């Protein structure tokens, strides 16, 4: 990995870690300033303040880069880099006092995710990666350790994760949900970005998400792939444009794709 990317990773890790602390000022509070966005999803003052802080940090160090954030849209830059921010991935968890929410920050180079950071502030846990650097996992003040996916070879041996049955909202997708539940060893919903953390650190074997925005998964791609896993859309393409993602340990990816093609 080149020094330029290493510097960006170090910046991303520090920026996301520091900005995510803003969310802890509101976590468990009744003063969240909660509103509903046009798409029906919730947003709080913590989402906005965290994203504003991250945008300011990025603009100070990398003023020519583009920035895309969930809450404040797209700032077009002049460089080949774009930062993608999800200040609170798992806002519903956050609102309800569930610690399985996180701050996600990705850096794309010419449209390809090359850096990913996921900070779980209420758990004091972080995973981070850059292309060619491996994936790293830190809990609390412990020394970071290299993260790695599982070695399970079949879906029947595997724990598969998704966020919610509510995203499988068409008859074919609901059928797929039922088949995933039937064919995998265990099929569970552990919230939003925490699923990517669990996959990269060898605690689940796959994540299937049929409805996503770019900020929901851009950071996950380098994290999962540098941990030894594989990511694709439901058709098997390495795309950031389809709004869906399968992420696995790599060993069960083709089997999972086959199941999805049969039951979508």
C-alpha positions in Angstrom: 0.0 0.0 0.0 1.3 3.5 -0.9 2.1 6.0 1.8 -0.6 8.3 0.5 -3.3 5.7 1.2 -1.8 5.0 4.6 -2.1 8.6 5.5 -5.7 8.7 4.4 -6.5 5.6 6.5 -4.9 7.1 9.6 -6.8 10.3 9.0 -10.1 8.4 8.5 -9.6 6.4 11.6 -8.9 9.4 13.8 -11.7 11.5 12.3 -14.4 8.8 12.5 -13.3 7.9 16.1 -13.4 11.6 17.3 -16.6 12.5 15.5 -18.4 9.4 16.7 -18.0 10.6 20.3 -20.5 13.3 19.6 -23.2 10.5 19.4 -22.4 9.4 22.9 -23.5 12.9 24.2 -27.0 12.0 23.1 -27.1 8.2 23.4 -29.8 7.3 25.9 -31.0 10.9 26.1 -34.6 12.1 25.6 -33.3 15.2 23.8 -32.6 13.7 20.4 -34.4 16.3 18.3 -35.9 13.3 16.4 -37.5 14.0 13.0 -38.7 11.9 10.1 -37.1 12.3 6.7 -38.9 12.3 3.4 -38.1 8.6 3.0 -39.7 7.8 6.3 -36.5 7.1 8.1 -35.6 8.8 11.4 -32.9 11.4 11.9 -31.7 13.1 15.1 -29.6 16.0 16.1 -26.8 13.6 16.8 -26.8 12.4 13.1 -26.5 15.9 11.9 -23.9 17.1 14.4 -21.7 14.0 13.8 -21.8 14.4 10.0 -21.2 18.2 10.2 -18.1 17.5 12.3 -16.8 14.9 9.9 -17.4 17.1 6.9 -15.4 19.9 8.6 -12.5 17.6 9.4 -12.4 16.3 5.8 -12.7 19.7 4.3 -9.8 21.0 6.4 -7.3 18.3 5.4 -8.6 17.3 2.0 -10.4 20.4 0.6 -10.4 19.2 -3.0 -12.1 15.9 -2.3 -15.8 15.2 -2.8 -18.0 14.4 0.2 -21.3 12.5 0.2 -23.2 12.2 3.4 -26.5 10.8 4.4 -27.8 14.0 6.0 -26.3 16.8 4.0 -26.0 15.5 0.5 -23.1 15.8 -2.0 -20.3 18.3 -2.2 -18.5 17.9 -5.5 -14.7 18.2 -5.4 -12.0 18.3 -8.0 -9.8 15.3 -7.0 -10.2 11.6 -7.7 -11.3 11.0 -4.1 -14.7 11.0 -2.5 -15.6 10.5 1.2 -18.8 8.8 2.0 -20.3 9.4 5.5 -23.0 7.6 7.5 -22.9 9.4 10.8 -25.2 7.0 12.6 -25.8 3.8 10.8 -28.6 2.2 12.9 -30.5 5.3 13.9 -33.4 3.2 15.1 -31.1 1.3 17.5 -29.6 4.6 18.6 -33.0 6.1 19.3 -34.0 3.1 21.4 -30.8 3.0 23.4 -29.5 -0.1 21.7 -25.7 0.1 21.4 -25.5 -1.7 17.9 -25.1 1.6 15.9 -22.0 3.0 14.4 -20.3 5.8 12.5 -19.2 4.7 9.0 -16.6 6.5 6.9 -15.4 5.4 3.5 -13.0 6.9 1.0 -13.5 6.1 -2.7 -10.8 6.5 -5.4 -12.3 6.9 -8.9 -15.5 5.4 -7.6 -13.9 2.4 -5.9 -14.0 2.0 -2.1 -10.4 1.9 -0.9 -10.7 2.8 2.8 -13.3 1.9 5.3 -13.8 2.6 9.0 -16.6 1.5 11.2 -16.7 2.8 14.7 -19.1 1.4 17.3 -18.9 4.2 19.9 -21.2 2.7 22.5 -19.3 -0.6 22.3 -15.9 1.0 22.1 -15.0 -1.1 19.1 -13.7 -0.3 15.7 -12.7 -2.1 12.5 -10.8 -0.4 9.7 -9.1 -1.3 6.5 -7.4 0.1 3.3 -6.7 -1.8 0.1 -3.4 -3.7 0.6 -3.2 -3.0 4.4 -5.4 -5.8 5.8 -8.3 -5.3 8.1 -7.8 -4.4 11.8 -10.0 -4.7 14.8 -9.6 -2.8 18.1 -11.7 -3.2 21.3 -11.3 -0.6 24.0 -7.7 0.3 24.7 -6.4 -3.1 23.5 -3.8 -3.3 20.8 -5.4 -3.7 17.3 -5.4 -7.2 15.9 -5.7 -8.3 12.3 -9.2 -9.3 11.5 -10.2 -12.4 9.5 -13.4 -14.0 8.2 -14.5 -17.5 9.1 -13.5 -20.7 7.2 -16.9 -22.3 7.0 -17.4 -24.1 3.7 -21.1 -24.4 3.4 -24.3 -22.4 4.0 -25.7 -25.2 6.2 -22.7 -24.6 8.6 -23.0 -20.8 8.5 -24.5 -18.0 10.5 -26.1 -15.5 8.1 -27.0 -12.0 9.1 -29.4 -9.3 7.9 -30.8 -6.1 9.4 -34.5 -6.7 9.2 -37.2 -8.8 7.5 -38.9 -5.5 6.6 -36.4 -4.9 3.9 -37.4 -8.1 2.2 -40.6 -6.3 1.1 -41.7 -8.1 -2.1 -43.0 -11.6 -2.5 -39.7 -12.8 -4.2 -37.6 -11.2 -1.5 -39.8 -12.6 1.3 -39.4 -16.0 -0.3 -35.7 -15.5 -0.3 -35.8 -14.5 3.4 -37.6 -17.8 4.2 -35.1 -19.8 2.2 -32.1 -18.1 3.9 -33.7 -19.0 7.2 -34.2 -22.6 6.1 -30.9 -23.3 4.4 -28.4 -21.6 6.8 -27.5 -23.0 10.2 -28.6 -19.8 11.8 -30.2 -16.6 10.3 -30.2 -13.6 12.6 -30.7 -9.8 12.5 -28.0 -7.9 14.3 -28.3 -4.3 13.5 -27.1 -2.5 10.4 -23.3 -1.8 10.4 -22.6 -4.1 13.2 -23.2 -7.0 10.8 -20.2 -5.9 8.8 -18.1 -5.8 12.0 -19.2 -9.3 12.9 -18.4 -10.7 9.5 -15.0 -9.1 9.3 -14.0 -10.4 12.7 -15.2 -14.0 12.2 -18.4 -14.0 14.2 -20.8 -14.5 11.4 -20.3 -16.0 7.9 -22.3 -13.8 5.6 -24.5 -10.7 5.4 -27.4 -10.3 3.0 -28.9 -6.8 2.5 -31.4 -6.2 -0.3 -32.0 -2.4 0.3 -29.0 -0.1 0.8 -27.7 3.4 0.1 -24.0 3.9 -0.7 -23.3 5.2 2.7 -24.7 2.0 4.2 -22.0 -0.2 2.7 -19.2 1.7 1.1 -17.0 1.4 4.2 -17.9 -2.3 4.5 -16.4 -3.3 1.1 -12.7 -2.8 1.9 -13.2 -4.0 5.4 -14.7 -7.3 4.4 -12.4 -7.9 1.4 -9.2 -7.0 3.4 -10.4 -9.5 6.1 -10.4 -12.2 3.4 -14.1 -12.0 2.4 -16.0 -11.2 -0.8 -18.6 -8.7 -1.7 -21.0 -8.4 -4.6 -24.5 -7.5 -5.5 -27.3 -10.1 -5.9 -26.2 -10.8 -9.5 -22.6 -11.4 -8.5 -21.3 -8.1 -9.8 -18.8 -6.0 -7.8 -20.9 -2.8 -8.0 -21.6 0.1 -5.7 -24.7 1.1 -7.7 -27.2 -1.6 -7.3 -28.4 -0.8 -3.7 -27.9 -4.4 -2.5 -25.0 -6.4 -1.1 -24.0 -9.9 -0.3 -20.9 -10.1 1.8 -19.4 -13.4 2.8 -16.3 -15.2 4.0 -15.7 -15.9 0.3 -16.1 -19.7 0.7 -19.9 -19.7 0.7 -20.3 -16.8 -1.7 -21.1 -18.8 -4.9 -23.6 -21.1 -3.0 -25.3 -18.1 -1.6 -25.5 -16.4 -5.0 -27.0 -19.6 -6.4 -29.7 -19.6 -3.7 -30.5 -16.0 -4.3 -30.8 -16.5 -8.1 -33.3 -19.4 -7.5 -35.5 -17.6 -5.0 -35.5 -13.9 -5.8 
